[in-house]
Amino acid sequence: MKIEYVGLSEINGPLLVLDGVRGVAYDEMAEIVLDSGEHRYGRVTQIDGERAVIQVFEGTKGISLENCHTRFSGHPMELALSHEMLGRVFDGAGRPVDGLGNLYPDEKRDINGSAINPVSRQYPRSCIYTGISAIDGMSTLIRGQKLPIFSGSGLRHNELAAQIVRQAKVADDDSDFAIVFAAMGVKNDTADFFRKNFEESGALQRVVMFLNLASDPIIERILTPRCALTAAEYLAFKHGYHVLVIMTDITSYCEAVREFSSSKGEIPSRKGYPSYLYSDLASIYERAGMIHGLKGSVTQVPILTMPNDDINHPIPDLTGYITEGQIVLDRDLDQRGVYPPITVLPSLSRLMKDGIGEGFTREDHPALSNQLFAAYSKVQDARSLASVIGEDELSDTDKKYMEFGRLFEKYFIQQSQFENRTIDQTLDLGWQLLSVLPRDELDRIDDDMLSKYYRPGAISSLAEKDSKGAI
């Protein structure tokens, strides 16, 4: 028999406080029934002796200390799961919003998930192709990895996210592939952009969408990534899918956590964020991975906007400690019209070396990637020198690097939002670009591989187009 508590002790923003509560657990679901018959739902976020604090999903407007009754469910929030989730659109709390009715659940799971036993984890291998050269060639996404995209306000990360959803596929694997897309705190026009984009491209049939709008309660924003990852784990480890989870914008999520923490009266840490932000983010990011004996995998690409483009801000800073690299978008490239504006030097995929090369992508991929990194870093040195003494005063070798840099940004990094390059096209393009440089400058590649792939003058066709302004 469930106990019903009449009235409240306190109301503070989205929080309700009940005294004299017994036998209630942290994260337990609560149902609040108003005298008008309206039902609202929340979860226990704090317990202090016989005092329980409840976080109300729909907000506390219209609730007073005397006009409601509260019942506790005895279990945490659960998400209804079914294979029929594919192609469906849900709100941030997992309720269908596409007009197709409720799911008939195969099962229900706690949205907080359960930790993967480290001994059971399988080391990530193989890769997921995005069709984007700057990612596939230079910061390859490995299946089971968590690889965030660091962006800035106003940069085209939404277009990049939509392109990855349209084009992503698992390399050399005939297994089922699905995408779970979670948008947090987005405007209506951004939500419409994603829905329309996925519907028109046909990608929606393999996508499970969770949309939390900017006008929705912040409490729902905190639930959204957990609902999305619960759906991903279900598809991956119950049905054997390789699932790519794209979450945007983690900054909106963290700001919701900060606002909620402030309403609870917790002592703030850096920039006003709670001191537990690191462990909170880890509880999300660490749900990526592969498990021995199970076919599926969960790969994460969280997207976050860096406030003031500050990569040392607490959100990107803590994210970088937890995840396995990052892809960084650059405002200067964006202002020059380069899409996607990925700056390759600070971008990094720490697991890349274990999922590329012979048997995975192509034998020349590791050496070619290293050489492109090294050459592009020298481009920056040459540009710095040219800004002081002028480009005409540079040595012949530095001028070659300047030319390489221009062509690299124009042909390798830049590509259309609807251009889906194969890994062979990306690697062949890399070799064409390296042919701008003298062979003795390519010190990251052994002689056998240079003899096989290096073709001096192979860039001539691209250089001809460049001189005519073809792109």
C-alpha positions in Angstrom: 0.0 0.0 0.0 1.4 3.4 -1.0 1.4 6.3 1.4 -0.1 9.6 0.1 1.3 12.8 1.5 -1.1 15.8 1.7 0.2 19.3 1.3 3.8 20.6 1.1 6.3 22.1 3.4 8.0 24.5 0.9 8.1 25.5 -2.8 11.3 26.8 -4.3 11.3 27.3 -8.1 10.9 23.8 -9.7 11.4 22.1 -6.3 8.9 20.9 -3.8 9.8 20.0 -0.2 8.0 17.4 1.9 8.6 16.7 5.6 7.9 13.5 7.5 8.7 11.3 4.5 10.0 7.7 5.2 11.2 4.9 3.0 11.9 7.1 0.0 15.0 6.7 -2.2 17.1 9.1 -4.2 16.0 9.4 -7.8 12.6 7.8 -7.0 9.7 9.0 -9.1 6.8 11.0 -7.5 3.3 11.8 -8.7 1.8 15.1 -7.6 -2.0 15.3 -8.0 -3.6 18.7 -7.7 -7.1 19.3 -6.4 -8.1 20.2 -9.9 -7.3 16.6 -11.0 -4.1 17.6 -12.9 -1.2 15.1 -12.6 2.4 16.2 -12.6 5.5 14.1 -12.2 8.9 14.6 -10.5 11.8 12.8 -8.9 13.5 12.9 -5.6 16.8 14.9 -5.9 17.7 15.3 -2.2 17.0 13.5 1.1 17.8 14.9 4.5 16.5 12.7 7.3 12.7 12.7 6.8 12.8 15.7 4.4 12.6 15.0 0.7 13.1 17.5 -2.1 11.2 16.7 -5.4 12.2 18.1 -8.8 8.9 18.7 -10.8 9.3 18.1 -14.5 6.4 20.3 -15.6 7.2 23.1 -13.2 5.4 24.2 -10.1 3.1 26.9 -11.5 -0.4 26.6 -9.9 0.9 24.4 -7.0 0.4 25.8 -3.5 1.3 24.3 -0.1 -2.3 23.0 0.4 -3.7 22.0 -3.0 -1.9 18.8 -3.8 -1.3 15.2 -2.8 2.0 13.4 -3.4 2.6 9.6 -4.0 6.0 7.9 -4.5 6.3 5.1 -7.1 9.1 3.1 -5.4 11.3 3.1 -8.5 13.4 5.6 -10.5 12.3 7.2 -13.8 12.0 4.5 -16.5 11.9 4.8 -20.3 9.5 2.7 -22.4 11.6 0.9 -25.0 10.7 -0.9 -28.2 12.4 -1.7 -31.5 9.7 0.5 -33.0 11.5 3.6 -31.6 13.4 3.9 -34.8 12.0 6.6 -36.9 10.2 8.2 -34.0 10.5 11.6 -32.4 10.2 12.1 -28.6 10.4 15.0 -26.2 13.2 15.3 -23.7 11.4 13.1 -21.2 10.8 10.3 -23.7 7.1 11.1 -24.6 6.2 10.8 -28.3 5.7 14.2 -30.1 5.4 13.0 -33.7 1.6 12.3 -33.5 2.0 8.6 -34.1 0.8 7.6 -30.6 2.5 5.9 -27.7 4.9 3.0 -28.0 3.9 -0.5 -27.0 7.0 -1.1 -24.9 9.0 -4.3 -25.1 10.5 -3.3 -21.7 11.2 -0.4 -19.4 14.6 0.6 -18.1 16.0 3.0 -15.6 17.2 6.1 -17.5 20.3 6.4 -15.3 21.6 3.1 -16.7 24.0 0.8 -15.0 27.8 1.0 -15.1 29.6 -1.3 -17.5 31.9 -3.6 -15.7 35.4 -2.5 -16.8 36.4 -6.2 -17.2 33.5 -6.7 -19.6 34.5 -3.7 -21.8 35.8 -4.5 -25.2 38.6 -2.3 -26.6 37.2 -0.1 -29.4 38.3 -1.2 -32.9 37.3 -0.4 -36.5 35.8 3.0 -37.3 32.6 4.8 -38.3 32.9 6.8 -41.6 31.3 10.2 -41.6 32.0 11.0 -45.2 33.9 14.2 -44.0 37.6 14.2 -44.9 38.7 16.3 -42.0 37.2 13.7 -39.6 37.7 10.5 -41.5 41.3 11.3 -42.5 42.7 13.2 -39.6 40.6 12.5 -36.5 38.9 9.2 -37.3 35.8 8.3 -35.2 36.3 4.8 -33.7 33.4 2.5 -32.9 32.7 2.6 -29.2 34.6 5.9 -28.7 33.4 9.2 -27.3 34.6 12.0 -29.5 33.2 15.5 -28.8 32.9 18.4 -31.2 34.0 21.8 -29.6 32.2 24.6 -31.4 31.3 28.2 -30.7 28.2 30.3 -30.7 27.1 30.9 -34.3 29.3 28.3 -35.9 27.8 25.7 -38.2 27.8 22.7 -35.8 24.1 22.0 -36.4 24.8 21.6 -40.2 27.8 19.4 -39.3 25.7 17.3 -36.9 23.0 16.8 -39.6 25.6 15.8 -42.2 27.0 13.2 -39.9 23.6 11.8 -39.2 22.9 11.6 -43.0 26.2 10.1 -44.0 27.5 8.0 -41.1 28.1 4.3 -41.6 30.1 1.5 -40.0 33.2 0.4 -41.8 33.3 -3.1 -43.2 30.4 -4.4 -41.1 27.0 -5.6 -42.4 25.5 -5.2 -38.9 22.5 -2.9 -38.4 23.4 0.8 -37.8 21.2 3.3 -36.0 21.6 6.9 -34.7 20.2 8.4 -31.5 20.0 12.1 -31.8 19.4 14.3 -28.7 18.9 18.0 -28.9 18.9 20.0 -25.7 17.6 23.6 -25.3 17.3 24.2 -29.0 15.0 26.8 -30.6 12.0 25.8 -32.6 13.6 26.7 -35.9 16.6 24.5 -35.0 14.4 21.6 -34.1 12.4 22.0 -37.3 15.7 22.1 -39.3 16.8 18.7 -37.9 13.4 17.1 -38.3 13.0 18.3 -41.9 16.6 17.5 -42.8 16.3 13.9 -41.6 12.9 13.4 -43.2 13.9 14.7 -46.6 17.1 12.7 -46.7 15.4 9.5 -45.6 17.8 9.2 -42.6 14.9 9.5 -40.1 14.1 5.8 -40.6 17.3 4.8 -38.7 17.1 7.7 -36.2 15.6 8.0 -32.7 15.1 11.7 -32.0 14.8 13.3 -28.6 14.0 17.1 -28.8 14.1 19.3 -25.8 13.2 22.9 -26.8 14.5 26.1 -25.2 10.9 26.7 -23.9 10.7 23.4 -22.2 11.4 23.0 -18.4 15.1 22.8 -17.5 14.4 19.7 -15.6 13.5 17.9 -18.8 16.8 19.1 -20.2 18.7 17.1 -17.6 16.7 14.0 -18.5 17.2 14.2 -22.3 20.8 12.8 -22.6 19.9 10.0 -20.2 16.8 9.0 -22.1 18.8 9.1 -25.4 21.5 6.9 -24.0 19.0 4.4 -22.5 17.5 4.0 -26.0 21.0 3.6 -27.5 22.0 0.9 -25.0 18.7 -1.0 -25.6 19.2 -1.0 -29.4 22.9 -1.8 -29.1 23.0 -4.5 -26.4 19.5 -6.0 -26.9 19.2 -5.9 -30.7 22.8 -5.8 -31.8 22.8 -2.4 -33.5 25.9 -0.2 -33.8 24.5 3.0 -32.4 26.0 6.5 -32.9 24.7 9.0 -30.3 24.9 12.7 -31.2 24.0 15.1 -28.4 23.7 18.9 -28.9 24.2 21.1 -27.0 26.0 19.8 -23.9 26.5 23.5 -22.8 22.7 23.9 -22.6 22.6 20.7 -20.4 25.4 22.0 -18.1 23.6 25.4 -17.7 20.5 23.5 -16.7 22.5 21.6 -14.1 24.0 24.9 -12.8 20.5 26.5 -12.6 19.1 23.5 -10.8 22.1 23.3 -8.4 21.6 27.0 -7.6 17.9 26.5 -6.8 18.9 23.8 -4.3 21.3 26.2 -2.5 24.4 24.2 -3.3 27.8 25.9 -3.0 29.0 26.8 -6.6 32.4 26.0 -8.0 34.1 27.4 -11.1 31.9 29.8 -13.1 29.0 29.0 -10.8 28.8 25.3 -11.9 28.4 22.7 -9.2 31.5 20.9 -7.9 30.1 17.6 -9.1 29.8 18.7 -12.8 32.8 16.4 -13.7 31.2 13.3 -12.3 27.8 14.3 -13.7 29.3 14.6 -17.2 31.2 11.3 -16.7 27.9 9.5 -15.9 26.8 10.5 -19.4 30.0 10.1 -21.4 31.1 6.8 -19.9 27.9 5.1 -21.2 29.7 4.7 -24.5 31.5 1.5 -25.3 31.4 -2.2 -26.4 30.8 -5.3 -24.2 32.5 -8.7 -24.7 30.1 -11.2 -26.0 27.5 -8.7 -27.3 27.3 -7.6 -30.9 26.4 -3.9 -30.6 28.2 -0.8 -29.7 27.5 2.7 -28.4 29.6 5.6 -29.9 29.1 9.2 -28.8 29.6 12.5 -30.5 28.6 15.2 -28.0 28.6 18.7 -29.4 29.2 21.7 -27.1 29.5 25.4 -27.7 32.4 27.0 -25.8 31.4 30.2 -24.1 33.4 33.1 -25.6 35.3 30.4 -27.7 37.3 29.6 -24.5 38.5 26.0 -24.7 39.6 26.3 -21.0 36.0 27.0 -19.9 34.9 24.3 -17.3 32.6 22.6 -19.8 35.1 21.8 -22.6 37.9 21.5 -20.0 36.1 18.7 -18.0 34.8 17.1 -21.2 38.3 16.8 -22.5 39.4 14.9 -19.4 36.7 12.3 -19.8 36.5 11.8 -23.6 39.0 10.4 -26.0 40.0 13.5 -28.0 38.0 16.3 -29.6 37.1 17.9 -32.9 37.5 21.7 -32.8 35.7 24.1 -35.0 37.4 27.4 -35.8 35.8 30.8 -36.2 38.5 32.1 -38.5 37.9 29.3 -41.0 34.1 29.8 -40.7 34.5 33.6 -41.5 36.5 32.7 -44.6 33.6 30.6 -45.8 35.2 27.2 -45.1 32.7 24.4 -44.3 33.1 22.4 -42.2 35.3 24.8 -40.3 37.4 22.1 -38.6 40.8 23.2 -37.5 42.9 20.0 -37.6 45.8 20.9 -35.4 44.0 21.0 -32.0 41.7 18.2 -33.1 42.6 14.7 -32.0 41.2 11.2 -31.8 43.2 9.3 -29.2 41.8 5.9 -30.3 42.4 6.6 -34.0 45.6 4.6 -34.2 43.8 1.4 -33.2 41.0 1.5 -35.8 42.8 2.6 -39.0 45.5 1.2 -41.3 45.8 -2.2 -42.9 42.8 -4.4 -42.1 40.6 -1.4 -41.2 40.9 1.5 -43.6 44.0 1.4 -45.8 47.6 0.6 -45.1 48.8 4.2 -45.9 46.3 5.9 -43.6 48.4 6.3 -40.4 51.5 7.6 -42.1 49.5 9.9 -44.4 47.6 11.4 -41.5 50.8 12.0 -39.6 52.4 13.7 -42.5 49.4 15.9 -43.2 49.5 17.0 -39.5 53.2 17.7 -39.7 53.0 19.6 -43.0 50.0 21.7 -41.9 51.8 22.6 -38.6 54.7 24.0 -40.7 52.2 26.0 -42.7 51.3 27.9 -39.5 55.0 28.6 -39.0 55.4 29.9 -42.5 52.3 32.1 -42.2 53.7 33.6 -39.0 57.0 34.4 -40.7 55.2 35.8 -43.8 53.2 38.2 -41.6 56.5 39.7 -40.4 58.8 39.7 -43.5 56.2 39.3 -46.3 55.5 36.2 -48.4 57.9 37.3 -51.2 60.8 37.0 -48.8 60.1 33.4 -47.8 62.4 30.6 -48.9 61.2 28.3 -51.8 60.3 25.6 -49.3 58.2 27.9 -47.1 56.4 29.1 -50.3 55.6 25.5 -51.0 54.2 25.1 -47.5 52.1 28.3 -48.0 50.7 26.8 -51.2 50.0 23.5 -49.5 48.1 25.3 -46.7 45.9 27.1 -49.1 45.1 24.0 -51.1 44.7 21.8 -48.0 42.0 24.2 -46.6 40.3 24.6 -49.9 40.1 21.0 -51.0 40.7 18.7 -48.1 38.9 20.5 -45.2 36.3 22.3 -47.3 33.5 20.2 -48.8 29.8 20.6 -49.5 27.2 19.8 -46.8 25.9 17.1 -49.1 29.3 15.7 -50.3 29.9 12.2 -49.0 33.5 11.2 -49.6 34.7 7.6 -49.3 37.8 6.9 -47.3 39.7 6.1 -50.6 38.7 9.5 -52.0 39.9 11.2 -48.8 43.3 9.4 -48.7 43.9 9.9 -52.4 43.2 13.6 -52.0 45.7 13.7 -49.2 48.4 12.2 -51.4 47.6 14.7 -54.2 48.0 17.6 -51.7 51.4 16.2 -50.5 52.7 16.2 -54.0 53.0 20.0 -53.7 55.9 19.4 -51.3 59.3 18.1 -52.2 59.8 14.4 -51.4 62.6 15.1 -48.9 60.1 17.1 -46.8 57.9 14.0 -46.3 59.9 12.6 -43.3 56.9 10.9 -41.6 56.5 8.3 -44.4 58.9 5.5 -45.2 60.4 5.1 -48.7 58.4 2.0 -49.6 55.1 3.8 -49.1 56.4 6.9 -50.8 57.4 4.8 -53.8 53.9 3.4 -53.9 51.8 6.4 -53.4 53.8 9.7 -53.9 53.4 11.2 -57.3 55.1 14.5 -57.9 52.8 16.9 -59.8 49.7 15.0 -58.9 48.3 18.2 -57.6 48.3 19.9 -61.0 44.7 19.2 -61.7 43.6 20.7 -58.4 46.0 23.6 -58.8 44.6 24.3 -62.3 41.1 24.5 -60.9 42.4 26.7 -58.0 43.9 29.2 -60.4 40.7 29.4 -62.3 38.6 29.8 -59.2 36.6 26.7 -59.8 35.8 26.3 -56.1 
